[in-house]
Structures are given as structure tokens and as C-alpha cells.
Amino acid sequence: MTFSLGIVGAGQFSGQFARLFLAHPGVRDVFVTDLLPERAERVAAAEGLTGTFPSYEAMLESAAVDAVAVFTQRWTHGPLVLQGLAAGKHVYSAVPMAVSAQEIAEIIDAVGTTGLTYMMGETSQYNPATVHARDKIAEGAFGRLFYAEGDYVHDMDLGFYDAYRYSGGEDWKATASYPPLLYPTHSVGGVLGAWRTHAVSVSAIGVVDERGDGVFDRSVSRFDNDVSNATALFEVAGGGSFRTNEFRRVGYPSHIRESRFRFFGTEASMEQLATVALWQDKTGVEDISGLLEPKPTTPPDDPSLRHIAPELRAAFTSGSAPVHDRGRLPRTFDRMHNGHEGSHHFLVDDFVTAVNSRTLPPVNAWVAARYTLPGIVAHESARQGGVRLAIPDFGDAPEQ
């Protein structure tokens, strides 16, 4: 069984994913559309795609397209996803799911009503640290887990200026001020992707930016945002807490590792830094760095990456880590590029499998809400000076 897919947005990431979707034996055809038609034509030619559409609306009207994958600006995902579901298409969405609780509620309602597949492509679901912690939690190795930490530490100087200029056009500074806590899924999803709970309240603090270059300037920002670094402390259901950091001005080598995690239980703990990862219990310390380290499959100077800032290329080139179980993946992926610490292959396979088998993907709409909404509420907490706010929950996905 196969289906056809339409890629929405021909930016820096979509071409990499288009190549993987096209190579998956569960996908028949791959199309692409973009607000800038020349970008769509360029990606279609470079990746050998089936064709292009002049607009998203034309793509949704076509019977030749069964599903869409949204790779557009972060704040546009919610409305585009809802359009896709309303048109009867299955939807894969890049992160975040949406930027408001209302958009999230509408997506969940649409998925429940239509029965269509929705998946959010959160890379931290398959971050090697998250995978290892998930396995250890399932074994009971931590004892009772009571605290965790998730950081997404990516300095603007390390590739983000170029990325925002590429996607934002002449007014790029207005969108480069995107609030850190509204892009929470790498840090929150990496914690909750292992710890089977959800956040119920949060208190957050933001740090006002001082660079003075027009980025994170409230008079310029379309989001009325002047915060570049933010920290949130979440309470979780069942007892316990986790802390996340979303940093955009930070002295840290994010090109080596931009997402990192720690988990603490009554019997053992696990901690990850830029180049070191440790498993610790009451008897000693084990270095597990090698277990979590992906091996690159694409050289950073590969011609396909020439349009991507050098500081961002590691996100496109990483292979799989020893902790990844590749047995379920199609063999066509064995020698293909990967990215974000080995997650891209698994994300593509999750969506294709869910559509073709009509089963729920791991990061379905209800899980995506639990990865996204905590950050939205945390952003509001920070704007109110750290007041503790309750986080609504949409519950677990219904049984199929």
C-alpha cells in the first residue's frame, strides 16, 4: 500500500525530508509547493520529485495528493494543518504544532472528527538520550523518576541569522525575534518522549536581550518579543518536575549538540553534556557517550548542503547512534542522509507507517499537544513575571 505526498514549503529542511519520503517504499509520489515558485522548482529538480503545484490551495484540491507535509514558518503551521485536514489530507507537520491553545484544540478536534492521520515531526522523540532514557524507564532502572531537564541551547550566531535571512526576506528581523518558549518541543519533547507523564503547571522567567541589533527588539518584532533566553519549571502529573532551557544567546557549541537531557530517579540518574553522557547509580558512574553518539552519513561539504550555514550542517548529516534500533526501517534508508542525531529516518517511517496502516503515530495530535502547549503557557508565565500557571491537557489519544 502506498500514498502520494505534497511537501509544503521548499526551505532548508524540506528538501532533505522530501528525499527520504520519496525513497520510502510506502510513498508513491512526492510533489512540492512554495510561495516562491522558483524554490519549489529547484527542490523538485534537485531531489527528482514528481512535480510542483502553483499553490497550497491547488495542492489540496488535487486528487493526486493523499497527504501533505508542512515545512513552513513556525507560526503558520496551525492554520495550514487545519486546511489540510479540512481538505481530507493526512498531515505531517514540522514543529511546533501551533502557537496557541485554540489552534491546538482545533487540530485535535479535526483529527478526531475526520479520522485522518496527524503527526508532528519532533526530532527529540528519537534523540539518542531520549531513546536510552525511554528504554531505561521501561526497565525500571531509574526507580521512581522524579526530576528531569531538557535544554535547547542554540546561539543565534551559530547559523540562525543566515536561516532567518533565508526564510524571512527583507523583514527577517521581525521574525527572527520568535519567542524561545513558543519553540519548546525539542526540550519538552525530549523529556516527555521518555517520561510518560505530562505537565500540569509552569513558572517561567525570560531574559531581555541586550545585543541591540534589531533582533529581539519589541519595536521590530512581529511577536512583541524582546526575550532571547528563557527558563521554565514544570510540575508533572503524578508528582515530580522538569526544567527546560530555551537559549538563543549562549556561549555553548550548539553545532556539536543543541539538545541535551538529564533524568533523575531514586535508583539511578543519567546526564548529558555537549560531548559526554553518563549513567550513574549508587555504586558508580558509567560513561555512555559512545552509545549515544551518531556517526555522520553525509560529509558537511556535500554539495546538497551548500545553501545551509556551516554551523547548521551537523543537523543534516548525523547518522544513527548505537542505541537506535534500525531494524524496522526500510533498507532504502541504510545509506541515505540522516539528521538531528539520527531522528529523520524514524520520523519519516513513523508517518508513512501510520498513514498506510491507519494507526496512530507516536507523536500524534494528543502527544504533540503535550509537547507544545507547555511552552505556550510558559511564555505567558514569563510575560507575567514568572507567575505559576496551570497547563490544560487534552488527554490521551482515543483507542483505535
Stockholm file with secondary structure:
# STOCKHOLM 1.0

chainA/1-400         MTFSLGIVGAGQFSGQFARLFLAHPGVRDVFVTDLLPERAERVAAAEGLTGTFPSYEAMLESAAVDAVAVFTQRWTHGPLVLQGLAAGKHVYSAVPMAVSAQEIAEIIDAVGTTGLTYMMGETSQYNPATVHARDKIAEGAFGRLFYAEGDYVHDMDLGFYDAYRYSGGEDWKATASYPPLLYPTHSVGGVLGAWRTHAVSVSAIGVVDERGDGVFDRSVSRFDNDVSNATALFEVAGGGSFRTNEFRRVGYPSHIRESRFRFFGTEASMEQLATVALWQDKTGVEDISGLLEPKPTTPPDDPSLRHIAPELRAAFTSGSAPVHDRGRLPRTFDRMHNGHEGSHHFLVDDFVTAVNSRTLPPVNAWVAARYTLPGIVAHESARQGGVRLAIPDFGDAPEQ
#=GR chainA/1-400 SS CCEEEEEECCSTTHHHHHHHHHHSTTEEEEEEECSSHHHHHHHHHHHTCSEECSCHHHHHHCTTCSEEEECSCGGGHHHHHHHHHHTTCEEEECSCSCSSHHHHHHHHHHHHHHCCCEEECCGGGGCHHHHHHHHHHHHTTTSSEEEEEEEEECCIIIIIHHHHHHHHGGGHHHHHTCCGGGSCHHHHHHHHTTSCCCEEEEEEEEEECCCCSSTTCTTTCTTCCCEEEEEEEEEETTSCEEEEEEESSCSSCTTTCSEEEEEEESSEEEEECSSCEEEEETTEEEECTGGGCCCCSSCTTCGGGTTSCGGGTHHHHCCCCTTCCGGGSCGGGTTSCCCTTTTHHHHHHHHHHHHHHTCCCTTCHHHHHHHHHHHHHHHHHHHTTSCCEECCCCCSCCCC
#=GC SS_cons         CCEEEEEECCSTTHHHHHHHHHHSTTEEEEEEECSSHHHHHHHHHHHTCSEECSCHHHHHHCTTCSEEEECSCGGGHHHHHHHHHHTTCEEEECSCSCSSHHHHHHHHHHHHHHCCCEEECCGGGGCHHHHHHHHHHHHTTTSSEEEEEEEEECCIIIIIHHHHHHHHGGGHHHHHTCCGGGSCHHHHHHHHTTSCCCEEEEEEEEEECCCCSSTTCTTTCTTCCCEEEEEEEEEETTSCEEEEEEESSCSSCTTTCSEEEEEEESSEEEEECSSCEEEEETTEEEECTGGGCCCCSSCTTCGGGTTSCGGGTHHHHCCCCTTCCGGGSCGGGTTSCCCTTTTHHHHHHHHHHHHHHTCCCTTCHHHHHHHHHHHHHHHHHHHTTSCCEECCCCCSCCCC
//
